[in-house]
Amino acid sequence: MTLLMIFSVLLTGRISDWDHFTHFGGVSEILVEDSHFIGATSGGVIFGTLGADTVFWDSTWTCPGELSLSDVRCLARDEPGNLWIGTNGGGIDVQLSSGGFQHYGQLEGLPISLKITCIFPDTTIWVGTSEGLCSKDLGYFNVWTIFSTGGGLPSDIINCIAPVDSGLIVGTSSGIVMLRKDHYPGSSSSWLSFPSASEIGALDLLVTGDTVWAASPTGLHFMTAGQEWQIDETYPGNYPVSLSYNEGELAVGGQGDVCIFDGSIWRRGTYGLVGQMIQDICWLSTDSLIIAQVSGFSENRASGNGVAIGILDSWYNTRPAGILSNDLLAVDIDSREDIWVTSNHRGAGVLSQYGWTEFGSQLPSRHQLFACLADHSGGVFLAPWHYGVTWLDWNGTPQRDDDVLINWNIENSGLLNNQIRSAAISSSGEVWFAQEPYWGTPSEPSGVVRLSWTPGEETTTSWKTFDPSNGLPSGYVRDIASTPSSSIAWIGTELGLVEGNILTGQVLYSAGTQQGLPSADVQSIALSRNGDLYVGTTAGLVMLKSGEETFMDVEGVSGNINMLCFDNLSCLWAGSSDGFYRIYPDGTVEEYNTLNSPLQSLAVRNAVCDADNGLLYLVTDHGLWRLHLEQGMAGNIETATVYPNPFVPGAGEVLGIAGLTNTTLDFHLFDLRGELVYESLSQNRDMFSWDGYDISGEPVASGTYIVRISQDGESRFFKLAIVR
């Protein structure tokens, strides 16, 4: 069997495929069946075969693919052999023992959020959710809440379920109760409350003989038959989360530790578990455990060290190979065409011909790398929040001994502070950094910094700054866009937009709501090929035509516009709190959301386009996506084309060429009588643009024209529609 890490689906429209790169290290629950292992992770379900001290990974299920959602939280096998899979927002998927899958969602009675926390298959299928306890009856789920149980349930957030001879013990966020055996859940008299457990927010329950154990944020609790709940004051661990029992020994997984109780003394181990929450724990033998780990720093269990086999201070960590985290922040493509991503709490990674290579310990910090920027030399700038910026040249090899790293901060550079929000690079290689003050020290210097240097030669660095003393409306700089001039950039702040010259300190243009910004809080900026500026704000998207001073609304796009990116055919992609949009040069808007695309949330945080190959990379809170767009920029004369087609020059757009190499070409435009209308000789693909005026300087009329593109002695003809 092979491990499949990339999953594709075919959708209607102009995106032919969506490839998903997901992280399987945030493990919530494990299921051991003889020598076979199944894990529920935030990237999907993982399958392996247990060895003496490791797991041999076999295959994975994720979304798109077998699952309705990749973020899996719980697993259960029922008596007929069906595998129940609970997701965090996608409901339940069941792999049927007879073959195929069955899905349960809102139509089958599950609550609206579809967040499944636990599953217990018995004569009745019991399911814990964030909105109540569900019971399956004749293919449909009934939902039992505080209201529908007459107060029998103390909370609608159900974390765990455990059967006992007298009924079903249910752990909620506000206490532990028991549903009496064979009683109707809709009657308050069917529920037995435990006053001594009213403050126990149970995360896991375990029954051993006549004792019930409960792991909770307040500690490890237990109740023996006929007694009240009490806390185990001798438990030495921290924040117990998971429980397992085997031959007289109780194992407890907590925050950064595992503890074992043999009935008289506790033993505690922490080595190798720092920063990890032990979400599930299971005995493999009398002297071996397997644990499920999630990074304590990650949101929604987006990352972790996978599973570990061992005992106390001896662990072997393993997870399927892949991306470093699902909680990603930034992405860029370097000159080798390798894909760089940064994460919220697990450093940076690069996807190359060698697969994924991670960078964590090499950086001054693994946390909150908001900015990632590849330069023209093969190096990449990585900016951990509070630690300035690191320039890294990994030389395109998985070996670490040839890496070159340079770290800059306020102590050894011209940076205004150590917080970099985003970065941009000019065509001549100058690097611009957008900086923000830390909320704890709001008065510290902040603004924009430009670095000029010969990459890799630290002695050549020259730093220039542009801050509120130069006219910035705020030192909280959200985004920056370079212009064809090495000294001028567009700067977006929380209080408005400016175009500034960093060498002279001049503000060339400034804008706020009076100039048409829907909000002064600018979140993202993008500059088109023809000089039009698009500005995303907390209240929508606007465009400033080149040479004008008043913004126009971009219709069909709403919400907080946190990300903007142009693709290979001059289409603008916008990430928003309301959707993910593609805006074509003619104004057509396509919206992608969780209903019409494989995206599992609208948290698209950053994007970059591989123009030569027609690929768009997105980083999200659920991993990396690669979108296959229309024809890429590279190719040969057989694949040459022009864009946009139809061409609307009156809208300010310029015509471009795609589908062939970036070397010298000739462009000729003829009318249908064969008369030459326009020509451009000996230009490269990336330098070519046409504004819709003929060889006499007059605007070309609407109609159909013939284009001839010539390169390396070969030509291609096709039609172009011009609309005015």
N, C-alpha and C positions, 0 to 999 in steps of 0.2 A: 504494500500500500504506500501511497505517497501523500505528503502533506501539501494541501492546496492552500496557498496564501492569497491568491488574487481571484476575485469572483466577478463575473461580468453578466449584464443583462442587456437585452436589446429593447430599446424604447422607441416609440414613434417620435417623430420630430427630427431635429438637426443634430442631436447627440446620438451617435450610433452605439456607444458602449460606456458603461460606468464600471471602472475597476476599483475595488475597495481593498486598501491595505489596513489591516486591523491588528490590534495588540491583544494577545491572549494571556497576559501576565496578571491581570486583576481577577483573581479566582475567588468566587463567592461560595461555591459548594462543590463537594467531590462525592463521587459514587464509585465504590470499589466492588466489582463483581468477579470473584475468583482472581485471575491474573489480569483482568481487564480494568482499565481506569477510564472514568468519564468525568469531565470537569465543566462546571458552569462558569463562564468568564464574561467580562464586559465586551469581549470581541466575538463571542459565540461559544459553541460547545466543542471541547477538545477530547480526542480519544487517544488512548495509549495502552501499551502493554507494560505491566509492572515487571521490572527486573529486581535484582537483589537490593540495589540501592539507587535506582534511577527509574525513569519512565522512558520507554521507547515510543516516540510520538508517531501515530499512525495517520490520522486525518482530522479534519475540522468541519464544522457546520457553522455558517454565518449568514448574514443578510447583506446583499441579495444572494439567494441560494435556497437553502433548506428552511431557514428561519424567517419569521415575520419581523424580528428585530434582533440585532447582534448582542445587545446587553442582556445577558442571561443571569438570573439570580438564584434559581433553584432547580433541582432535579428530583425525580422520583420514578421508581419502577413499580407498576401495579402487578397483581397476581397473574393476569393473562400475558404479561410480558411487554406491555406498552410502556414506552419511555415518555414521561411527562416533563415538559420543559417550560419553566416560568420565566418570563422576560420582564424587564423594567420599563413597561410602556407599550408592549406589543401583544399582551395577553399570553395565551398558552398555546404552544405547539406540541403535538403528540405524535411521536413516531410509532405507528401501529405495528404490532408484532406480525400482522398479516401482510404488511407492506404498505408503503406510502405514509402520508402525513395527514393529520386532521388539526384544524385551527379552531380555537375558541377565543372569541372577542366580545365586543359589545352586543352583537346580534344574538349571541348565545347566553347573554345575561350578565357578563362580567362588568364591573364598574367602569366608568368612563375613562379613568386614568390608565387602566390596563396594567397597573404596576403590581406584579405578583411577587410576594415575599417568601411564601413557603407552600408546599403541596404535600398532603398526606393522603395517599390512596388507600381506602378501606372498602367496606361494603358501599359506603358513600365516599365520593371524592371530595375531600375538604381542601380548600384553598384559602390561604391568607393573602390579603391585599392591603393597599394603603387606604382603602375605602370600605373595609368591612370583611367579614368572614363569609366565604361562599361555600355552598354545598351543591353538588351536581345531582340532579334528579331527572331522569329520562332525557338526557342530552341537553338539558338547560340548567343554568346556574341560578340559584336563589342567593340573594345578598342579604346578610344579617348585619345590622348596624346597631349603634346605641339606641336609635329610635325604634327599629323594627323588633328588637329584643326586649323592649320595655325597660331599658337600662341594665339588662343582663350583661352586656358587654360594656366595660368601662371606657373603651376607646375604639375607634374604627380602624386604627392602625394595628394590624395583626402581624406580629413578627415571627411567631413560632407556634407549633402545635405538637402535642405529645399525647398518645393514648394511655389510659390506665384502665384497670378492670371496671371501675365505676363510671367511666365516661371519657371525655376529651378535655384535656387541660389546654387552655389557650393563653398564650402570652401576648400582651398588648403593650403599647407605649405607656399605658397608665395603670398597669396592674395585671394580675393573673387571676383567671376565673376558670371554672370547670363547667362544661355542659354535661348534665347528667345523662347517663346511658339511656338510649332509646327515648329521650325526651324531645319535644318539639322546640326548636330554637327560638320561635317567635313568642314564647311565654317567659316572663321574667322569673317565674318559679322554677323554670328548667335549669337555671344557672345558679351555681354555688359560688359565692364570693368568698375571698379570704381577706379579712380586714388587715391582717398583718402583711399582705402582699400588695396593698393599694398603692404603694410608692415604688414598687419594683417594675421598671420598664424592661421586661424580659426580652433578651435577644436570642436566647437558645434555651431549650428545656431538655432534660434528660431524666428518665426514670430508671433507677437501679434498685431492684428489690422493693422495699417499702419506703424508699426515699426518692423525692423529686428534687432535682437540682435546677437552678435558674441562674444563667449568666446575665448580668445587667450592668449598666454604667455605674451603679452604686455599689457593685461588688458581687461576690459569689454568695448566693442564697440557697437554702435547702429547707425542706419540710419532710418530716417523717410522719408515718401514719398516726393520726390522733393528736398531732402537735401543731403548733403555729409555725409560720415561716420565720426563719432567723438567718442572720448573716454569719458566714464563716469568717470569724475574726483572724483565723490563722492563715488564711489564703495569702500567699506572698506576692501574687502577681498584680498586674495593672490592667484595669478595664476588661474584665473577662467577656468574651464574645462567643466562644464555641466550646462544646463539651463532647467527650467520648469516654466510654467505659469498656474495660476488658479485664477479665479474670482478677477482679478485686482492685484494679487500679483506675483512678479517675484522671483523665487528661483534660486540661483546661487551656484553651488558646486565648491570648489576650493581646494587648497593645505592646508589641515588641517582645513578647515572652511566651513560653509554654511552661506550665506547671503540672506536676504529677503528684497525686496523693494516693498513698498505698493503704490508707485506713488509719495511719498513725502519724506519719510525717509528710511534709510537702518537700518536693525538690523542684527547683526553678532553674530554667535555662534561658539565656537571652542572646547568646552569641549568634551573629548572623541574622538576627531578626529585627534589628533596629530600624525603625521607620515603617515596619509592616504590621498590619492588623491581621491576626490569624482568624479568618472568617469561618473556617471549618477545620475540623480535626478528626482523624480516624486512625484507629489502631490497625496496623498490618500484621503484627505479631506481638508477642509479649515484650519485645525490646525494640520495636520499630513503629514509628508513626508516619503518617503522611498528612501534610497541612496545606491549606489553601491560603494564599497571601494576597493582600491588597495594600498598596502604598497608603500610609496614613495621611499623606499630604494630598492625595488625588481626590478630585471631585467625581462623584458617581462611579467610584471604583475603576477609574479609567486606566490605571496602571498598577503594577506590582511585580514582585519577583517570581510569580508563578506558583508552582507547588514545590514542596521540599519534603524529602524523605530523610528520616534520622530520628534522633531523640535528644531532647534538651540541648546541649551545646555542640551537637554534631549533626549538621544538616547539609544535604546536597540539593541545591536549587536547580530547577529545570522548568522550561516552558517552550512551546513551539517557537521556532525562529520567526522573526518578523520585526515590525516597526516597534520603536521604543516605548510608545505610549499612544493612547487614543485621545488624550487631552492635549491637542496641538495648538500652537499659537502662530507660527510663521513658516513660510516656505519660499525657496528660491532655487534656481537652476544655475550651476556654475558653468565655466567655459568647457568643461569636460562632458557636459550634459548629464551630470549627476544631480540627483534631487536631494536638497537639504531641507530638513524640517526641524523646528524647535518645539519644545514641550513646556508645559506649565511647571512640572516638577521632576523631570527625568532627563534634563540636558538636551542634547541635539543628536541628530542621526543623519546619515547620508545613504541613499539608495544608489548603488552603482552596479557594475557587472559582477561584483562580489557579493551582492545581496545587501543587507543592512549592516552598517557599522555605526556603533554608538560612541558618543563623546560625553562623558559625565565627569569623571574624576580629573580629566585634563583641564576642565574649565574652573574658574574661580568659584562658580556656584552652578548647581543644576537647576535652580528654581527661576521660574518666570522669565523665560527668554522671549521677550515680546518682539524683538527685531532679529531678522536674519537677512543678510545681503551678500550675494556673491559679487566679487569684483571681476575685472577683465583678465586677471592673471591666473586664475585657478584658486585663489584664496576666497575665504568667506568670513564675514563679520558676524559674530554671535554676541548678543548683548544680554547677559543675565542682570535682572533688576537689582539695583544696589551695588553692582560690581563693575560698572563701566562697560567696556567692550573688549572682546578678544578677537584678534585676527588669526585665522587658522588656515594653513596650507597643508593638507594631508597628503599631497602628492599623488592622490588617486590610488593609494595602496592600502590594504587592510592592516599592514604593519604600522606600529606606532613609533618605531625608532627613527623614522624619517620625517615625522611631523614637525612643522614649524609653527610655534605659537607666540604671539605678542599680546600682552595684556595691558590695557590702558585704563586709568581711572583719574580722579581729580588730583592725585599725587604726582603723576608722571606724564600728564598730557594737557591739552587745552580744553578738555571737557569742562562744561559748566557744573555738572554734578554727575552722579553715578547711575542715573536713571535714564535709559534710552527707550523711547516708545516705538519709534520706527526709523528707517534709514532709506536713503535713495542715492543713486549714483548717476553722475552726468556722463555724457558720451565721451568726454575726455578723461574720465577716471576720478574726478573729485567725489568724495563721499560726504553726504549730508546726514547729520543726526538730529532727530527731533527729540528734545528732552523735556522732562517734567520734574518739578520738585517733588520730593517725598511728602506724603500728607502730614507726617510727623514734624517736618521742618519746612513748612510752606514758604518761608522767606529765603531759602537758599537760592543761589543764582540758577537761572534756567533759561531756556530758549533754543536756539539753533546753533550747531557747530558744524563747520566744514573742514574736512581733512584733505589736504593735498600731500601726496607722497609717491615715491616709487615703491610699489608693493614689495614687502619683505625687507626693505631697507629702512630701519627705524630712524636712522640719522637724517633722513630726508623729510621728516614730517613737518608740516606747517599747518597751524590751526587758526581758524578765523571764527568769530562769534557774531551772532545777531540776537539781541535780547530786548526786553521792554524799554531799555534806554535808547534803543534805535527806532522805537515805534511799534514794537510788537504789542498787540492789545492785551496779551497775557503770556506769562512764562510757561503755561501749561500747553505745550505743543503736542497735538495729536498725530499729525501726519505732515509729510513734506513731499513735494514733487519738484525734481530738477527740470530745468529748461535747456534749450540749446546753448545758452550762455553758461559758462562755468562759474560765473559769479552771481547768478540770479536764480532764485527758487520761489515757488509758491509755498506758503506756510499756513497751515490750519491750526488754530488755537481754540480754546474753550470760549473765547470772547470775540471771535471773528477771524477773517482771512486777510493776509497781506501778500503782496509780491515784493520781495526785498532784494536789494543788492548788498551782498555781504562784504564786499570790498569797500564800498563807499558809505555803508550804513544807511542808505536811503530806502524809504518806503516808496515804491513806485505805484502801488495801488493798494487800497484797503477797502474792505467790505464788511457790512453787517446786515442786519435785517432790513435796513433802509434801502440797500442796494438789491434786495430780493432774496437774501438768504432766508430760508424758512426758520432757521434757528442760528444764533451766533455760535453755537457749539459745533465746530467743524470736526468731523470724525475721520474723513478720508478725502483724498484728492487724486485725480488722474488727469493727465494732459494728453490730448489726442494728437495724431500725426499732423493735423492741420492747425494745431494751436488752440483748439477749443478746450476750455477747462471745465471739468465736471467736479462738483463739490458735494460730498455726502455729509449731511448734518443729522442731528438727533431728531429732526422733524421732516426729513425728506431729501430728495436729490434735485439739484439745479445745475444748469449749464451756462457758462459765460462764453459767448462767441468771441473768437479772436478779434481784437480791436474794439470791442464794445465794453460798456461799463455796468450794464444792468443784467442781472441773472434771469433766466427763464426756467420755469418748472419743467421737469421731465415727467410727463404724464405716465400713469400706470405703474409707478414705483413709489412705495410708501414705507414709513417706518424709520427706525434709526439706522442710517446707512453707515455701517462700520467698515466696509471693504469695497474697493473699486479696483478693477483690473481690465485692461484691454487685451483682446485675443488676437489671433493671427489675421483675422479679416476685419479689424477695426470695430468689432462689436465690444461694447462695454458690459462687463459683468459687475453686478452690484449685490453685495450681501447685506441683508436687512433683517430687522426683527420681524418683519411681516412676510418675507419670502426671499428667494434667490432669483435674481433677474438677469436676463440677457437683453441688452438694448442694441438693436441693429442701427446702422447708419441712417436708414430711412425712417427711424423712429419706432419701428415695430418692437414690441416688448413681449418676451417670453418669460413666464414665471414658472419656477420649479419649487416644489414644496414637498412635504412628507407624504402627500397623497398621490402626486403624479411623478415621483422620482424615487430612487432608492435612499435619498437623504433621510437620516433618522432624527434629525433636528434641524433647526434653521440657524444653528451656531456655526456659520461659515466665517471663519476668522481672517483668512488671508488666501490669496490665490496668485498663481503665476502661470504664464502661458509659454509652452514650448512651441514657438511659432513655426519653426522648420517642420515639425511633425504634426502640427494641428492638435496638440494635447493641452488640456487645462488641468492644473493640479490645484486641489482645494485642501486646506487643513481645517479640521472641525473638532468638535468635542467627542467624536466617535471615529477618529482616524483620518487617514489620507485617502482622497478620491482622485482618480485620474479619468477625465472626461475626454472621449474621442470626438473631436469636432469635425467640421468639414475639412476639406483638403488643406494640408499643411503648406508652409511657404516653400519648402525644398522639394526637389524632384528633378525633372528634365523637361524638355520642350513638349513632350507628349502630355504632360500634366499641367502645363502652364495655363493660367487663367487671370482674369482681372476681377477686382472687387472694389466697391459693391456693384452688383449688376442686377437690377437697374441702377444707374448712377444718377444722383440728384445733385448736380453741382450747385444749384441755387441754395441748398441747405448748408453750404460751407464745407461739405465733405470733399476730400481729394481722392482720386482714383489711384489704386495700388495694383501691384502685380504679385501673384503667389504661384506656387507650384513648380518653381525651377530654382536652380542654384543662384547664389548671390554673386554672380559675375557679370561681366559686360553684356548688355543686350540692347537691341534697337526696338523701338515701339513706333508703329505707324497706325493712324486712324483714317479710314476712308469712308465716304458716304456711299450709298448704294449705287451711284453712277461710276464709282471707282475714282472719284476726285480725292486728292490728299487733303485732309482737314487739319491734321496735327501730326507732328513727329517728334520723337525724343531719341537721340542717338548716343550710344556709348555711355549708358548709365548702368549702375548696378541695381539689382532688384530692390534692396532696402533703401536706396536713395531715390528711386523713381516715384514721382507723384505728378498728377495732372489735375488742374483746377477747373477744367471744362471750357477753356478758351482756345480758339483755333490759332493757326500760325500767324494770323493778322491781329490777334489780340481781341477778337470779338467773341462773345459767348456763343457756343455751339447750340443750335436749335434742338428741340426735342425730336426724337426719332430713333431709327435703328441704324447702326453703323457697323462697319467691319474693322476688326482689330487684327493686325499682324504683328506677332512677336517673333523676333529673330535672335538666335543665340548659337554660337559655334557653327555657323553655316547652315543651320536648320531653322525652319519657320513653322508657325502654327497660326491658323486663321479661326476666328469665331466672332459671333455677333455680340454687340453691346447695345443695350437700350439706354438712352439718355432721356431723362424726364425733368422738365422745368415747371 
